Amino acid sequence: MDIDMAALRLIDREKEIGFDILVSAIEQALLTAYEKTAAAKPRARVEIDRSTGHVAVLVTETTGEGDESVTHTYEDTPEGFGRVATATARSVIVQRLRDAEDDQVVGAFKSSLMQIVSGVVQQGGRGGVILVDLGGGVEAALPPHEQVPGEELVHGERIKAYVTEVARGARGAII
């Protein structure tokens, strides 16, 4: 099985995720996928050739004991592993992209902490929380205790809001 390294380098340039971070994450995900196969052997590792993209599952075995022990490594990539590995690699890349985008949003809005920003009211959320589009696909939450009492916020209305918190949550950036 081979991975298109040019595509990974393109992701590295466009999304600013380190190439080595992507490759090591894919190797770890593929190892997890290998360990779930029926023919999995202990002490295995996955290596991706950084130039060709060739994926190999390598197993290290030690025979003998003491001074007479011999260690040898052989390739044990199972048949049909490419299909499982492809799906696993795809999910890892998508998750890493989401994480990187969340980090960029948090980084960009850390400088806006305790400052006024403008946005457009999108909709009312759960429990009276108003969602505000800050532009660039970034939404902020305006909880009820931070809203002006008696003020009616209408969908599509431009408002100014004070940024009190910028953090990373389970579902992405929280502003």
N, C-alpha and C positions, 0 to 999 in steps of 0.2 A: 504494500500500500504506500502511496506517495501523497504528500500534501503540497499544494501549490504555494511555494514560498514567496512568489511575487505578490500573491494576494495578501499574505501576512505582512509583507513590507508596505503594501499600499495601506492596509489598516493602520500600521504603525505611523505612517506619515499623516494620514487624514485624521485619525482620532487621537494621536499623540499617546499611544500606549506603547511601551517599550517592546521591541521585537523579542528580546530574550524573555521578557515576562510572558508574552503570548505563547512562545514555544514551550516554556517550562509549564505553563498552565495546561496546555494541550497534552504534554507528556504525562502530567499527573492525572488528567482526566482519562487518558487512554489506559493508564495503568489500572485505574479503578474499573474501567470497562473490562479489561483483561481479567482482573481478579474475580469478576462476576461470571466468567465463562466456566463451563464444566471442566475443561482441560487445564485450568490455571495451576501453575506450579508456584511454590513458595520461592522467595528471594529473586523475584523477577523485577525488571525495570524496563521502561520504554525509552528509547532514544530516537530522536529525530535528527537526521543529518541536516545541518543548517544550510548546506549548499544545494543538495539535491531534493530534500524534502522526504527522503525515504524513511519510513517508520519501521522500526524493528523492536520486537519484544525479546529481550535478552534475559536468560536465566543463568544464574551462577550456581554451580553445584560443587561440593567438596566431597571427595572420596578418600577413605583412609583416615587414620588418626595420628595425632602427634606430629613428629618430624616427617612421617611418610605420607602426610595428607597432600592431596593434589586438588587444586582448584581449577575448574575449567568453565568457560562461558559458551553458551550456544544460543542460536536464535530459535524461538518457539512461538512465532506469530501464527495464530490459529487460522484455519481456512474460514473465509467469510467474515473475518475480523474487520475488513475495510468498511462494510456497511454499518456495523455497530460503532466503529471508531469514528466514522464520518458524522453520525448523528451526535455522538458525544462531543466531538471537537466543535461542532457548530454551536451546541448549547453553551459550551465554555466560552467561545468567542463572543457570543451575544451577551452573556453575563458580564464579561470583562468590559465590553463596550458600554453597557449600562453603568457599570461602576465608574468608568473613566468620565463619562458625561456627567454623572452626579458629582464627581470630584471637581470638575470644571465649573459647574454651577455654584457649588459651595464656595469655591475659591473666588469666583467672580463677585458673589454677593457678600463675602466676608468684609470687603471694603465698604459696602453699603450699610453695615451694621450701625444702628443708632443714627440713621439718616433717613430723609424723606425720599421716597420713590413714587413714580406715577405708574398707573396701570389701568386696566379696563375690567370692570366687574363682569365675571363670567356666569356664575350661578351660585345659588345657595347650596351649601353642603349639609352634611349631617349635623344635627344639634345647633343649627343657626350659624355655622361657619360659612363665611362668604369666600369664594375663590376669586382671586384677582390675577389676571394675565399680565405679567410684567414684560412680556415680549420675548422673542427667541424661544418660545415653547416652555417658558418658565412660569409656573403658577405659585402664588403665595396664598397662604390661608389667613383669613382675618377672623379670629375667634370672637364670639359674642361679647366677652368681657373687655375686648379692645375696640369695640364699635361704639360710636357715639349714640347714646340712648335717644330713641325716637327718630333717628335718621333712617330713611328708607333708601336702600341701595338697589338701583334698578339695573338689570342686565344691559350691558353695552355702555354704561355710564363711565366716564373717566374720573378716577379719584386719585388722591395722593394719600400715601400711607407711610407710617413710620416703621422701619424694620427693627424689630426687637430681638429676633433670634434667627440665626442661620446655622443649621445643623444637618447632619446626614442621618436619615432615618431608615427604617426597614424597607420602605417603598421609594426611597430616593431622597433628594434634597428637600429639606423643610425650611421654608422661609415664612 
